[in-house]
Amino acid sequence: MDRPSLVIPGPGDALLVVDVQNDFLPGGALAVPRGDAVLPVLARWIDRFVRAGQPVFASRDWHPPDHCSFQAQGGPWPPHCIAGTPGAAFALALPGDAVIVSKAQRAGEEAYSAFGGTDLAAGLRERGVRRLFVGGLATDYCVLHTVRDALAEGFAVLLLEAAVRPVEVHAGDGAAALAAMRERGASILAEAH
């Protein structure tokens, strides 16, 4: 594991904040346990990237009210992150030039990955990005799928371990997701909590 004090963002790097939205925080419609713990960690990383002049991307669920992932439509989840609602709003301050990536915008389209049905890969390549620093919610769903797709697209990935939290539908899902990301080639960046 790498130490964050030794990792400084530079040319070819980008930060990707995955789905840090109000509905995924404690009290939200689909709360990730201790999801709010990622906020100060990600705020520090955003500041590092801004100071280094490197790009920040942020993905978000941006669902219609009848999205296929919702229980009323036969999906596994309660309604969450409905486009334009307070629950879908970002839960942390993003720089004014952050690139926003909206996903799962059509009723019949599920997208755990920030790459799913979006132009994220093209946007990263246009900016010369080769390495992604990734944090957000939730470790065992949207973060896992995003990291898998980033690696498949040829990007190096540094997962910010202190900046992710799992849903843990089943005990151990978070640890299994971390192991799966490491096995596929992601580096896990440890940081003191």
Accessible surface in RSA format (square Angstrom, percent):
REM  Atomic radii and reference values for relative SASA: ProtOr
REM  Chains: A
REM  Algorithm: Lee & Richards
REM  Probe-radius: 1.40
REM  Slices: 20
REM RES _ NUM      All-atoms   Total-Side   Main-Chain    Non-polar    All polar
REM                ABS   REL    ABS   REL    ABS   REL    ABS   REL    ABS   REL
RES MET A   1   151.15  78.3  72.55  48.0  78.60 187.1  73.37  62.4  77.78 103.0
RES ASP A   2    63.24  44.3  58.93  58.7   4.31  10.2   8.06  19.0  55.17  55.0
RES ARG A   3   155.35  65.2 153.60  78.3   1.75   4.2  55.04  75.2 100.30  60.8
RES PRO A   4    23.29  17.0  19.94  18.2   3.35  12.2  19.94  16.5   3.35  20.8
RES SER A   5    77.24  65.3  46.68  62.3  30.57  70.4  55.93 119.1  21.31  29.9
RES LEU A   6   137.80  76.7 108.44  77.6  29.36  73.8 112.11  78.7  25.69  69.1
RES VAL A   7    19.67  12.9  13.88  12.6   5.79  14.0  16.99  14.8   2.68   7.3
RES ILE A   8   135.27  77.0 119.33  88.9  15.94  38.4 119.60  86.1  15.66  42.5
RES PRO A   9     9.60   7.0   3.96   3.6   5.64  20.5   3.96   3.3   5.64  35.0
RES GLY A  10    17.49  21.6   0.00   N/A  17.49  21.6  17.42  47.8   0.06   0.1
RES PRO A  11   116.99  85.3 102.64  93.6  14.36  52.2 105.29  86.9  11.71  72.8
RES GLY A  12    11.28  13.9   0.00   N/A  11.28  13.9   2.09   5.7   9.19  20.6
RES ASP A  13     7.63   5.3   6.98   6.9   0.64   1.5   0.01   0.0   7.62   7.6
RES ALA A  14     0.00   0.0   0.00   0.0   0.00   0.0   0.00   0.0   0.00   0.0
RES LEU A  15     0.00   0.0   0.00   0.0   0.00   0.0   0.00   0.0   0.00   0.0
RES LEU A  16     0.04   0.0   0.04   0.0   0.00   0.0   0.04   0.0   0.00   0.0
RES VAL A  17     0.06   0.0   0.06   0.1   0.00   0.0   0.06   0.1   0.00   0.0
RES VAL A  18     0.00   0.0   0.00   0.0   0.00   0.0   0.00   0.0   0.00   0.0
RES ASP A  19     0.05   0.0   0.03   0.0   0.01   0.0   0.03   0.1   0.01   0.0
RES VAL A  20     0.00   0.0   0.00   0.0   0.00   0.0   0.00   0.0   0.00   0.0
RES GLN A  21     0.00   0.0   0.00   0.0   0.00   0.0   0.00   0.0   0.00   0.0
RES ASN A  22    57.02  39.3  52.30  50.5   4.72  11.4  17.32  41.7  39.70  38.4
RES ASP A  23    18.50  13.0  18.48  18.4   0.03   0.1   0.03   0.1  18.48  18.4
RES PHE A  24    15.20   7.6  15.20   9.4   0.00   0.0  15.20   9.2   0.00   0.0
RES LEU A  25    21.32  11.9  21.32  15.3   0.00   0.0  21.32  15.0   0.00   0.0
RES PRO A  26    73.19  53.3  47.21  43.0  25.99  94.5  50.58  41.8  22.62 140.6
RES GLY A  27    86.91 107.2   0.00   N/A  86.91 107.2  44.35 121.7  42.56  95.3
RES GLY A  28    23.98  29.6   0.00   N/A  23.98  29.6   9.18  25.2  14.80  33.1
RES ALA A  29    52.31  48.1  22.47  34.7  29.83  67.9  35.51  50.0  16.79  44.5
RES LEU A  30    26.17  14.6  24.23  17.3   1.94   4.9  26.02  18.3   0.15   0.4
RES ALA A  31    42.59  39.2  23.05  35.6  19.54  44.5  23.05  32.5  19.54  51.8
RES VAL A  32     0.82   0.5   0.73   0.7   0.09   0.2   0.73   0.6   0.09   0.2
RES PRO A  33    80.56  58.7  67.16  61.2  13.40  48.7  77.83  64.3   2.73  16.9
RES ARG A  34   149.97  63.0 144.37  73.6   5.59  13.3  66.22  90.5  83.74  50.8
RES GLY A  35     0.00   0.0   0.00   N/A   0.00   0.0   0.00   0.0   0.00   0.0
RES ASP A  36    69.07  48.4  64.16  63.9   4.91  11.6  14.27  33.6  54.79  54.6
RES ALA A  37    27.70  25.5  13.26  20.5  14.44  32.8  23.46  33.0   4.24  11.2
RES VAL A  38     0.00   0.0   0.00   0.0   0.00   0.0   0.00   0.0   0.00   0.0
RES LEU A  39    40.01  22.3  38.85  27.8   1.16   2.9  39.21  27.5   0.81   2.2
RES PRO A  40    74.46  54.3  66.63  60.7   7.83  28.5  73.52  60.7   0.94   5.9
RES VAL A  41     9.44   6.2   9.44   8.6   0.00   0.0   9.44   8.2   0.00   0.0
RES LEU A  42     0.00   0.0   0.00   0.0   0.00   0.0   0.00   0.0   0.00   0.0
RES ALA A  43    52.71  48.5  44.76  69.1   7.95  18.1  47.38  66.7   5.33  14.1
RES ARG A  44   102.78  43.2  97.81  49.9   4.97  11.8  59.94  81.9  42.84  26.0
RES TRP A  45     0.00   0.0   0.00   0.0   0.00   0.0   0.00   0.0   0.00   0.0
RES ILE A  46    13.16   7.5  13.16   9.8   0.00   0.0  13.16   9.5   0.00   0.0
RES ASP A  47    66.94  46.9  63.87  63.6   3.07   7.3  20.28  47.7  46.66  46.5
RES ARG A  48    59.68  25.1  56.58  28.8   3.09   7.4  16.74  22.9  42.94  26.0
RES PHE A  49     0.00   0.0   0.00   0.0   0.00   0.0   0.00   0.0   0.00   0.0
RES VAL A  50    77.79  51.2  61.80  56.0  15.98  38.5  65.83  57.2  11.96  32.4
RES ARG A  51   171.47  72.0 133.32  68.0  38.15  90.8  69.49  95.0 101.98  61.8
RES ALA A  52    38.24  35.2  10.05  15.5  28.19  64.1  22.32  31.4  15.93  42.2
RES GLY A  53    63.73  78.6   0.00   N/A  63.73  78.6  36.02  98.8  27.72  62.1
RES GLN A  54    32.92  18.4  25.16  18.4   7.76  18.5   1.05   2.2  31.87  24.2
RES PRO A  55    35.45  25.8  24.33  22.2  11.12  40.4  35.03  28.9   0.42   2.6
RES VAL A  56     6.08   4.0   2.06   1.9   4.02   9.7   2.06   1.8   4.02  10.9
RES PHE A  57     0.95   0.5   0.95   0.6   0.00   0.0   0.95   0.6   0.00   0.0
RES ALA A  58     0.00   0.0   0.00   0.0   0.00   0.0   0.00   0.0   0.00   0.0
RES SER A  59     0.05   0.0   0.00   0.0   0.05   0.1   0.00   0.0   0.05   0.1
RES ARG A  60    49.92  21.0  49.92  25.4   0.00   0.0   0.04   0.1  49.88  30.2
RES ASP A  61     7.44   5.2   7.44   7.4   0.00   0.0   0.00   0.0   7.44   7.4
RES TRP A  62    57.77  23.2  56.34  27.3   1.42   3.3  37.24  19.9  20.53  33.3
RES HIS A  63     1.73   0.9   1.59   1.1   0.14   0.4   0.32   0.3   1.42   1.6
RES PRO A  64    27.42  20.0  21.79  19.9   5.63  20.5  26.81  22.1   0.60   3.8
RES PRO A  65   102.41  74.6  87.45  79.7  14.95  54.4  87.58  72.3  14.82  92.1
RES ASP A  66    73.84  51.7  70.36  70.0   3.48   8.2  26.33  62.0  47.51  47.4
RES HIS A  67     0.00   0.0   0.00   0.0   0.00   0.0   0.00   0.0   0.00   0.0
RES CYS A  68    43.05  32.6  34.94  39.0   8.12  19.1  26.44  67.0  16.61  17.9
RES SER A  69     3.70   3.1   0.62   0.8   3.09   7.1   3.68   7.8   0.03   0.0
RES PHE A  70     1.21   0.6   1.21   0.7   0.00   0.0   1.21   0.7   0.00   0.0
RES GLN A  71   105.41  58.9  89.57  65.5  15.84  37.7  30.83  65.6  74.58  56.6
RES ALA A  72    92.98  85.5  48.17  74.3  44.81 101.9  61.16  86.1  31.81  84.3
RES GLN A  73    87.65  49.0  53.44  39.1  34.21  81.5  31.26  66.5  56.39  42.8
RES GLY A  74    73.00  90.0   0.00   N/A  73.00  90.0  37.06 101.7  35.94  80.5
RES GLY A  75    15.65  19.3   0.00   N/A  15.65  19.3   6.74  18.5   8.91  20.0
RES PRO A  76    85.17  62.1  60.76  55.4  24.41  88.7  71.54  59.1  13.63  84.7
RES TRP A  77    24.99  10.0  24.99  12.1   0.00   0.0  23.20  12.4   1.79   2.9
RES PRO A  78    38.27  27.9  38.27  34.9   0.00   0.0  38.27  31.6   0.00   0.0
RES PRO A  79    69.99  51.0  64.33  58.6   5.66  20.6  64.62  53.3   5.37  33.4
RES HIS A  80     7.25   4.0   5.55   3.9   1.70   4.4   1.86   1.9   5.39   6.3
RES CYS A  81     0.08   0.1   0.00   0.0   0.08   0.2   0.00   0.0   0.08   0.1
RES ILE A  82    42.42  24.1  41.98  31.3   0.44   1.1  41.98  30.2   0.44   1.2
RES ALA A  83    41.44  38.1  24.87  38.4  16.57  37.7  24.95  35.1  16.49  43.7
RES GLY A  84    64.74  79.8   0.00   N/A  64.74  79.8  31.68  87.0  33.06  74.0
RES THR A  85    52.33  37.2  46.24  46.9   6.09  14.5  46.05  61.9   6.28   9.5
RES PRO A  86   113.21  82.5 105.71  96.4   7.50  27.3 112.83  93.2   0.38   2.4
RES GLY A  87    13.27  16.4   0.00   N/A  13.27  16.4   8.79  24.1   4.48  10.0
RES ALA A  88     0.40   0.4   0.00   0.0   0.40   0.9   0.00   0.0   0.40   1.0
RES ALA A  89    43.79  40.3  35.04  54.1   8.75  19.9  43.73  61.6   0.05   0.1
RES PHE A  90    45.19  22.6  24.52  15.2  20.67  53.8  24.52  14.9  20.67  59.2
RES ALA A  91    24.16  22.2   1.11   1.7  23.05  52.4   7.52  10.6  16.64  44.1
RES LEU A  92    24.84  13.8   7.33   5.2  17.51  44.0  18.08  12.7   6.76  18.2
RES ALA A  93    93.13  85.6  67.58 104.3  25.55  58.1  77.61 109.3  15.52  41.1
RES LEU A  94    40.97  22.8  12.80   9.2  28.17  70.8  14.25  10.0  26.73  71.9
RES PRO A  95    28.37  20.7  10.63   9.7  17.74  64.5  23.21  19.2   5.16  32.1
RES GLY A  96    91.13 112.4   0.00   N/A  91.13 112.4  46.10 126.5  45.04 100.9
RES ASP A  97   124.14  87.0  98.61  98.2  25.53  60.4  49.62 116.8  74.52  74.3
RES ALA A  98    16.47  15.1   1.17   1.8  15.30  34.8   1.37   1.9  15.10  40.0
RES VAL A  99    39.37  25.9  35.66  32.3   3.71   8.9  39.37  34.2   0.00   0.0
RES ILE A 100    71.07  40.4  44.51  33.2  26.56  64.0  44.51  32.1  26.56  72.1
RES VAL A 101     8.64   5.7   5.25   4.8   3.39   8.2   8.64   7.5   0.00   0.0
RES SER A 102    23.62  20.0  13.60  18.1  10.02  23.1   7.88  16.8  15.73  22.0
RES LYS A 103     2.25   1.1   0.10   0.1   2.14   5.1   2.14   1.9   0.10   0.1
RES ALA A 104     0.11   0.1   0.00   0.0   0.11   0.3   0.00   0.0   0.11   0.3
RES GLN A 105    92.03  51.5  76.84  56.2  15.19  36.2  14.61  31.1  77.42  58.7
RES ARG A 106   157.33  66.1 153.75  78.4   3.58   8.5  67.02  91.6  90.31  54.7
RES ALA A 107    38.99  35.8  31.83  49.1   7.16  16.3  32.00  45.1   6.99  18.5
RES GLY A 108    72.94  89.9   0.00   N/A  72.94  89.9  34.94  95.9  38.00  85.1
RES GLU A 109    39.92  22.9  34.61  26.2   5.31  12.7  28.55  55.2  11.37   9.3
RES GLU A 110    71.38  41.0  44.47  33.6  26.91  64.1  37.26  72.1  34.11  27.9
RES ALA A 111     8.51   7.8   1.60   2.5   6.92  15.7   7.90  11.1   0.61   1.6
RES TYR A 112    55.27  25.8  51.00  29.0   4.27  11.1  40.22  30.2  15.04  18.5
RES SER A 113     8.27   7.0   6.90   9.2   1.38   3.2   6.90  14.7   1.38   1.9
RES ALA A 114     0.00   0.0   0.00   0.0   0.00   0.0   0.00   0.0   0.00   0.0
RES PHE A 115    20.07  10.0   6.85   4.2  13.22  34.4   7.29   4.4  12.78  36.6
RES GLY A 116    24.45  30.1   0.00   N/A  24.45  30.1  23.97  65.8   0.48   1.1
RES GLY A 117    72.50  89.4   0.00   N/A  72.50  89.4  31.33  86.0  41.17  92.2
RES THR A 118    35.98  25.6   4.19   4.2  31.79  75.8  14.50  19.5  21.47  32.5
RES ASP A 119   111.11  77.8 101.22 100.7   9.89  23.4  38.23  90.0  72.88  72.7
RES LEU A 120     2.28   1.3   0.24   0.2   2.04   5.1   2.24   1.6   0.03   0.1
RES ALA A 121    15.19  14.0  14.24  22.0   0.95   2.2  14.24  20.1   0.95   2.5
RES ALA A 122    49.96  45.9  43.47  67.1   6.48  14.7  47.92  67.5   2.04   5.4
RES GLY A 123    12.03  14.8   0.00   N/A  12.03  14.8  11.56  31.7   0.47   1.0
RES LEU A 124     0.14   0.1   0.14   0.1   0.00   0.0   0.14   0.1   0.00   0.0
RES ARG A 125   119.37  50.1 102.00  52.0  17.37  41.4  57.09  78.0  62.27  37.7
RES GLU A 126   141.70  81.4 100.28  75.9  41.42  98.6  48.38  93.6  93.32  76.2
RES ARG A 127   114.63  48.1  83.15  42.4  31.48  74.9  34.53  47.2  80.10  48.5
RES GLY A 128    37.78  46.6   0.00   N/A  37.78  46.6  35.05  96.2   2.73   6.1
RES VAL A 129     7.72   5.1   1.04   0.9   6.68  16.1   1.04   0.9   6.68  18.1
RES ARG A 130   157.68  66.2 151.62  77.3   6.06  14.4  74.73 102.1  82.95  50.3
RES ARG A 131    76.98  32.3  76.98  39.2   0.00   0.0  22.90  31.3  54.08  32.8
RES LEU A 132     0.02   0.0   0.02   0.0   0.00   0.0   0.02   0.0   0.00   0.0
RES PHE A 133     0.00   0.0   0.00   0.0   0.00   0.0   0.00   0.0   0.00   0.0
RES VAL A 134     0.00   0.0   0.00   0.0   0.00   0.0   0.00   0.0   0.00   0.0
RES GLY A 135     0.00   0.0   0.00   N/A   0.00   0.0   0.00   0.0   0.00   0.0
RES GLY A 136     0.00   0.0   0.00   N/A   0.00   0.0   0.00   0.0   0.00   0.0
RES LEU A 137     1.25   0.7   0.29   0.2   0.96   2.4   0.52   0.4   0.73   2.0
RES ALA A 138     7.76   7.1   3.88   6.0   3.88   8.8   3.88   5.5   3.88  10.3
RES THR A 139     2.63   1.9   2.63   2.7   0.00   0.0   2.15   2.9   0.48   0.7
RES ASP A 140    12.74   8.9   4.61   4.6   8.13  19.2   4.61  10.9   8.13   8.1
RES TYR A 141    49.81  23.3  49.81  28.3   0.00   0.0  28.72  21.6  21.08  26.0
RES CYS A 142    10.04   7.6  10.04  11.2   0.00   0.0   0.00   0.0  10.04  10.8
RES VAL A 143     0.00   0.0   0.00   0.0   0.00   0.0   0.00   0.0   0.00   0.0
RES LEU A 144    17.06   9.5  17.06  12.2   0.00   0.0  17.06  12.0   0.00   0.0
RES HIS A 145    57.78  31.6  57.25  39.8   0.52   1.3  28.98  29.9  28.80  33.5
RES THR A 146     0.00   0.0   0.00   0.0   0.00   0.0   0.00   0.0   0.00   0.0
RES VAL A 147     0.11   0.1   0.11   0.1   0.00   0.0   0.11   0.1   0.00   0.0
RES ARG A 148    71.96  30.2  68.53  34.9   3.43   8.2  13.82  18.9  58.14  35.2
RES ASP A 149    49.82  34.9  49.46  49.2   0.36   0.8   6.11  14.4  43.71  43.6
RES ALA A 150     0.00   0.0   0.00   0.0   0.00   0.0   0.00   0.0   0.00   0.0
RES LEU A 151    36.21  20.2  20.47  14.6  15.74  39.6  20.93  14.7  15.28  41.1
RES ALA A 152    91.16  83.8  46.93  72.4  44.23 100.6  59.93  84.4  31.23  82.7
RES GLU A 153    70.31  40.4  55.90  42.3  14.41  34.3  10.33  20.0  59.98  49.0
RES GLY A 154    66.35  81.8   0.00   N/A  66.35  81.8  34.54  94.8  31.81  71.2
RES PHE A 155     9.51   4.8   5.80   3.6   3.71   9.7   6.41   3.9   3.10   8.9
RES ALA A 156    53.47  49.2  43.71  67.5   9.77  22.2  51.43  72.4   2.04   5.4
RES VAL A 157     4.77   3.1   0.00   0.0   4.77  11.5   0.23   0.2   4.54  12.3
RES LEU A 158     9.08   5.1   9.08   6.5   0.00   0.0   9.08   6.4   0.00   0.0
RES LEU A 159     0.00   0.0   0.00   0.0   0.00   0.0   0.00   0.0   0.00   0.0
RES LEU A 160     2.27   1.3   1.36   1.0   0.91   2.3   2.27   1.6   0.00   0.0
RES GLU A 161    45.78  26.3  42.52  32.2   3.26   7.8  10.24  19.8  35.54  29.0
RES ALA A 162     0.81   0.7   0.17   0.3   0.63   1.4   0.17   0.2   0.63   1.7
RES ALA A 163     0.00   0.0   0.00   0.0   0.00   0.0   0.00   0.0   0.00   0.0
RES VAL A 164     7.30   4.8   3.62   3.3   3.68   8.9   3.62   3.1   3.68  10.0
RES ARG A 165    20.56   8.6  20.56  10.5   0.00   0.0  12.97  17.7   7.59   4.6
RES PRO A 166    31.98  23.3  30.47  27.8   1.51   5.5  30.47  25.2   1.51   9.4
RES VAL A 167    27.78  18.3  20.82  18.8   6.96  16.8  20.82  18.1   6.96  18.9
RES GLU A 168    65.39  37.5  48.97  37.0  16.42  39.1  24.77  47.9  40.62  33.2
RES VAL A 169    76.30  50.2  45.52  41.2  30.78  74.2  52.79  45.9  23.51  63.8
RES HIS A 170   124.87  68.2 121.00  84.1   3.87   9.9  81.55  84.0  43.32  50.4
RES ALA A 171   105.65  97.1  69.28 106.9  36.36  82.7  72.63 102.3  33.01  87.5
RES GLY A 172    39.58  48.8   0.00   N/A  39.58  48.8  31.96  87.7   7.62  17.1
RES ASP A 173    33.35  23.4  30.34  30.2   3.01   7.1   6.69  15.7  26.66  26.6
RES GLY A 174     4.23   5.2   0.00   N/A   4.23   5.2   4.23  11.6   0.00   0.0
RES ALA A 175    70.26  64.6  58.18  89.8  12.07  27.5  60.91  85.8   9.35  24.8
RES ALA A 176    61.73  56.8  49.56  76.5  12.17  27.7  57.39  80.8   4.33  11.5
RES ALA A 177     4.02   3.7   1.10   1.7   2.91   6.6   3.56   5.0   0.45   1.2
RES LEU A 178    33.27  18.5  33.27  23.8   0.00   0.0  33.27  23.4   0.00   0.0
RES ALA A 179    39.21  36.1  37.60  58.0   1.61   3.7  38.87  54.7   0.34   0.9
RES ALA A 180    23.75  21.8  21.23  32.8   2.52   5.7  23.32  32.8   0.42   1.1
RES MET A 181     0.00   0.0   0.00   0.0   0.00   0.0   0.00   0.0   0.00   0.0
RES ARG A 182   106.60  44.8  96.90  49.4   9.70  23.1  55.87  76.4  50.74  30.7
RES GLU A 183   149.06  85.6 110.19  83.4  38.87  92.6  49.98  96.7  99.09  80.9
RES ARG A 184   139.67  58.6 111.16  56.7  28.51  67.9  30.42  41.6 109.25  66.2
RES GLY A 185    52.08  64.2   0.00   N/A  52.08  64.2  30.13  82.7  21.95  49.2
RES ALA A 186     5.58   5.1   0.00   0.0   5.58  12.7   0.00   0.0   5.58  14.8
RES SER A 187    48.29  40.8  41.66  55.6   6.63  15.3  11.37  24.2  36.92  51.7
RES ILE A 188     5.89   3.4   0.87   0.6   5.03  12.1   0.87   0.6   5.03  13.6
RES LEU A 189     1.18   0.7   0.53   0.4   0.65   1.6   0.53   0.4   0.65   1.7
RES ALA A 190    33.27  30.6  31.42  48.5   1.85   4.2  31.59  44.5   1.68   4.4
RES GLU A 191    27.32  15.7  14.60  11.0  12.72  30.3  12.64  24.4  14.68  12.0
RES ALA A 192    90.51  83.2  65.55 101.1  24.97  56.8  76.51 107.7  14.00  37.1
RES HIS A 193   162.01  88.5  94.13  65.4  67.87 173.6  96.17  99.1  65.84  76.6
END  Absolute sums over single chains surface
CHAIN  1 A     8296.8       5897.8       2399.1       4780.4       3516.4
END  Absolute sums over all chains
TOTAL          8296.8       5897.8       2399.1       4780.4       3516.4
